[in-house]
Amino acid sequence: MQVSVETTEGLERKMTVELPKDEINQEIGKRLQDLVKKVKINGFRPGKVPLSVVKKRYGGSVRQEVMSDQIQNSYYQALQQEKLKAAGYPKIDVSEDNEFAYTAVFEVYPTVKPADMKGAEIEKQTASVSDVDVDNMVNKLRERSASWNAVEREAADGDQVDVDFKGTIEGETFEGGEGSGMKVKLGSKQMIAGFEDGLIGKSAGNSMTLDLTFPEDYHAKDLAGKPVQFEITLNAVEEVELPEVDEAFMKSLGVESNDIDAFKIEIRQNLERELEQKLSEKIKNQVMDLLVEKNPIDLPSGLVEMEIDALITQTKSMSQMSGDIELPREIFKEQASRRVVIGLVLSEIVNDNDITVDQDAVQAKIASFAESYENPQQMIDYYNENEEQRRNVETLVLEEQVVDWVMGQANITEKAVDFDSVVDSAGNA
């Protein structure tokens, strides 16, 4: 096997491979001889079909089959021989001048030398769960179980109203512009600006006309920025009634104890877990942003395309979309490129610094995942017995170990913040 490699542009390589002619012809002959023993052709007894007949009928397909096998096997052998690490799938073309040669065009992984992280600036936020945060969460839980009761008074901010409405633009109705018996919580900004404010101070049975304007960035582009007139009838005004924090309320949330103090302790523990997770996510995002910023890399397009495919599959799965729906690939390109950069840089940091997965940390991570389940041990066993799931956890732990390594190189500035600012703004790592 003769191999030559040409650098075409950037990370792209063109590898020409000339296969051993005698070996291929020998393999073709061997497979044809095997067919003689197996094929059934009218006019010949089984195993007695002449080789010339088998060759005439099956020679072309056998040659294609052998060449396909030879190309597949020799491609990876040639990469090893030339010490090349291909990124993504190659484009294979069989030579027109030499039927025993082919070219493979592919990209190689870039040479990555992670930037020195000494002196990098990282802000580490610190926060704790206060009694106010616990009370706020109790109120949020009460609001989720709230009931609405009709009242005979004017509507106020925070009330829920039942309305019929009809919207027109230049006297013409439009799609989605009519509704009846629709519930609107005043102050929720559920409707366009002015709609909810126009209902405050009105009572059940009142009718009104509101002249409003759709916002310029309205999701329906054909309505964006246009003036609209709504004719509205207010059917009912309802005020919220929150449940008492009693045994029945706690049982509705799956809490067995009727002790309010124990209930609040459990809420605090849940909030503390959430806070720890969010603070960790914010640090991880900062570190990953730094790694991307400090390590500009010429990326193999094949790896980016593969990552786009993964993101599209993930998006469809999470959104329960049909597999037939086509999503624009361009909207995923930036995120995919970021993921590829992070993957390449993390891999080099791990190799350069001999970082190995901390198995104790893996078990601790699995245990933390299992905490919220009714039978934690069952979930722990599931992760430990499922190779793919355990490998995912190991990858997550390894990333966290790299984050810790970067933190050890950087300048850390601590900043105390409140609970809400952390949980409301933390993004996904």
N, C-alpha and C positions, 0 to 999 in steps of 0.2 A: 504494500500500500504506500503510494507516494502522496505526500501532502505539501501544499504550499499555501501560505496565508498572505493576504494583501489587506493593508489598512486603507479603507475607502474614505470614510469621513467620520470624525469624532470617535465614537465608541463602536462604530460599525466595522466588521471584518468580513472579508470574502475568502472563504477557504475552499480550495480546489482539491478534490480527493480522486486519485486514480486507483481503481480497484484491481486486484490481481485477476487477470483474464482467465488464466488456467483454472484457478480455484472456482471461479463462478461457473465456467463451462462444466467442470467436474460435478459441481453440486446440481446443476440443471440436469445433467445426465443421470445422476443418482435418483433424483425425484421422478424423472420420467420412467426409469426402471421400476421404481416402486409402484407407479401407476399401472404399469403393465400387469402387475399381479392383482390389481384392485378393480380396474374399470370394466364396465360391461358395455360392449358394443355389439349391435345386431350383426349376426353372421359369424361371430367368433365365440369360441368357448371361453369361459372365465379363466383368466391367466394365460391365454394363448393368443392374445391380441398382439400383432407384430409391433415392434418398437416404432417402425416408420409411421404406422397408422396413429399410434398414440402421440408421436412427436408432431405430426401434421395437425392433429385436432387440439392438443393441449400445450404444444410447445410455447406458443406466445404467452399464455397465462402463467405457465410455470416460470418462464424467464422473468416476467414482471414480478412474480412472487419472490423469486430468489434475489432479484435486484433490490426490491423493497427491503428485504431482510438485511442484505449486505449494507445498504445505505444506512439503515437505522443503527446497526451494530458498529459500523466503521466510523460513523459521525462522532460517537462518544469516545471511541478509541483515538480518533484524530485529535479531539479536544485535549485529551490527556497527554498525547504525544507532544502537542504544541504548547502545553501548559496554559490553556485558555479556559476561562470560566464564562460560559455563555449565559446571557441574561435573557430569558424568554425563549420563544420558539424560533427555529431557523426557517428561512425560505430556501427550499431545495429545488434545484433545477438540474436535470440530467443533461449532460453535454450533447449537442447536436453532432459534434465532430467525432466524439469518442463515446460509444455506448457504455463503456466501462468506467466512465468518469462523471462526476457531478460537482456542482458548486453549492456551497451552503453560505448564505448571507445571514449574519446574526450580529447582535450587539454583545459586548463583553461588559462585565461589571467594572465600574470605575475604580481607580485606586483611591482609597479613602484613608486619609490620615487625620483623625479627629483633632480639632483645634484645642489648644491649651485652655482649660476652663479656670485656671488660677486667676483670681481677681474678678471673675464675673460677678455682677451684682444681682442678688436674688432677695426679694422681699418675702419674708415669712410671716404670714398673718397668724395671730393668736386670738382665741376667743373661748368663751365658756358659756355654759347654759345657766341662765339666771332663773329666779322664781317667776319673773315676768314672762320669760320665754315659755315656761311650762304652762302658765295661766293662758297665754295666747294660744297655745296648742289645744288646750282644753276647750277654749272658745271656738276654735276652728272645728273641732270635732262636734261640738254642739251645733254649729251652723250647718254641718253636713246632715244632721238629723233634725233640722228645723222644720217646722210646719208653718203654713201661711193661713191666716184667718182674715176673712173679709171684715172691713170696718166702715162705719158711716162717718167719714171725715175726708178732708182734702188730702190728696196724695203728698207725701213728703219724701225727701231723699232717703234711700234705704228701703222704701216700700216696694212691693211688687204690684204691678197693675196688669189688668186683663184688657186688651184693646183689640178693636177691629180697625184696620187702616187700608187706605188706597192711595198709592203714590202715582203722580202723573208728571210727565216732562212735556212742556208745551201742549198740555191738554191730552196727551196720549199716555196710556198705561204702558208699563214695561215689565219684562219678566222678573218675577220675585218682588214686584211692587205692591202686591196685595196680600192681606192676611186677616184671619179672624180668630178670635179667642187666643191671641198670642200673649204669652207672659213676658213682661219686661221688668227687670229690677232696676229701679231708678238709681242712677249713680254708677251703674256697672259699665257704662260706655259700650253697651251691647249694640246700640243703634248709632247712626251718624250724629255728629254734633248738632245739638239743638232739639233733637227729637225727645230725649228723656227730660231735658230741662223744660220743654214746653208742656209737659204733663204735670209738673209739680204745681200744687195749689188747685188742681182740678178735682172734681168729685165724680163718683159713679153716675153715669147718665149724661155727663157733659160731652159735647162734641166741639171740635175745633179744627182749624186749618193752619198748618205750619208751612211757611215758605223757607226752605232750607237749601243747602248746596252740598252735593257729594264732594268729599275730599279729593284733591288732585291725585293722591296715591291710592284711590279706591281700587279694590281687587278686580271689579268688573270694569275693564278699560273703557267700554262704551258708555259708562255712566260717570266716569271720573271727571270732576270739575263742573258738572252740569247742575243748573238750578232745578229743584224738584219741589212739588207741592204735595203735602200729605193731608188728606182728610181723615180725621181720627175720631172714633167714638170710644170713650172710656167706659168699659163695662163694669169693672170692679176695682176697688182699692184693697190691698191686703197687707197686713203687717206681720212681721216674723214673730214666731213664738219659739224660743229656745228651750230644749228639754232641761230639766234639773239634773244636776250631777248626783244621781242616786244609784241604787243597786240596779234598777231596770236599765238605766242608761249605760252603765258599765258592762252589764251582761250583753247588751246589744253590740258592744265592741269586742266581745269575746273575752272579757276580763272576768275571771271567776271570783276574785275577791270583791267584797262589798265595802272594803276599806278605802276611803277617798285618798288617804295619805299613801297607801300602797299603790293605788292607781296612778298618783302623780309621780311616785318614784319610778314606776315602769315607763311612764312618758318621758321622764328625764333621761333614763337610760337609753331609750330609743333616740332621743334628740342628740345625746352625746355621741352615739354611734354615727348618726347622720353628719354631725359637725366634724367629727374626726375624718370621715370619708371625704367631705367637701374640702376641708383644709388640705388633705393629701392630694386631691385632684388639682387644686389651685397651684400647689407647689410643682406637681408633675407637669402641668401645662406650662409653667414658667420655664422649667428645665428643658422641656421639649422645644419650646420656642427659641430658647438660647442655642440649642444644638442645631436647629435649622438655620438660624441667623448666622452662626459662626462657621457653618460648614457648607458653603455653596458647592454643589456637586452637579456635574453634567450627568443627568439621569438617563438610563436606558429607557427608550420609549416603550419597549415591550413590557418592562416591569410596571410602568405607570398604567399601561392599558390593562394589565392583569389586575392591578389594584382597583381600577375603575370598575371592572367586571365584578369584583368582590363587593364594592360599595353599592353597586346597583342591586345585586342579589340581596344584600343586607337590607337595603331600603325597601325593596319590594316585600321582603319577608316581614319586616316590622310594620309596614303599612297594609299588609295583607292584600297587596296588589296582584292582579293577574300576571302570570309570567309573560303573556303576550304584549303587555303594555310596554311601549318603547320610551325610555327616559333619555333625555339629552345627555350625552356623555360629557359634554364640555363643562356642565355644572359640577361634575365630580373631579375634574382634573386637578384643581388646586389642592383639595384634600388628599387625593391619591398621591400627588407628588410629595406632599408633606410626609405622608406615611412611608413612602419609599425612602426618603432622606433619613427619617428617624430610624427605620429598620437597618439601613446600611451603617449609620454612625453607631448605633447601639451595638451592633454586631462587632464592630472594630474595637469599641471600648471594652466589651466583654473579653475579646480575645487578647487585647494588649495588656489587660490588667488581671488576667486569669480569674475573672469573676465566675463563680459557679453557683448554681441555684442552691439556696439555703432551704433544705428540706424541712427544717423546723418551722421556717416562715411559711412554707407551703401548707403545712398542716394547720398552722394558726389561721391562715387565710381561708382555708376550707371550713374550719370551725366557725369563723366569723360569718361566712356565707350561710351556714346551716342554722345559725342562732334564731333566725326569724321563722323557722319551720316548726311544725308541731312535734315532729320526731327528728331532732337534729342528727342523731346517730345514723339514721337511715340515709340522710343526705351526705354525711361524711363518707359512709360506705360507698355510696353511689359515685362520688368524685374519685375515691381511691381505686375503685374497681373499673372505672371507665377511663381507658387510656387517653382518649382525645380530650375529655374534660379535665383530667389531671394535667395534661400537657398545657392546656390553656391557662390553668392556674400557675403553673411553673413559669410560663412566659410572663404573666403579670407580675409575679414575684421578682423575676430577673430584671424587669423594667424598673421596679421599685428599688432594687439594689443598685442599679445604675444611677437612679435619681439620688440615692444616698451618697454614691461616689462623687457625683458632680457637686452635691451640697458640701462635701468635704473639701472641695477645691475652691469653692466660691466664697465671696464675702456675703454674709447673711445679715440682713437688717430685719429685726422683728417689729411688727406693727400690730398693736392691739385694736381689734374691731369688734363690733357687736354680732350676735348670732345671726340676725336677719340678713346682714350685708353679705355674710358668707354663703348661707344656704340659698339665697335668692339670686346670686350672681355666679356661683361656681359653674364652670362648663365641663364638658366631657374631655377626658384626657385622650 
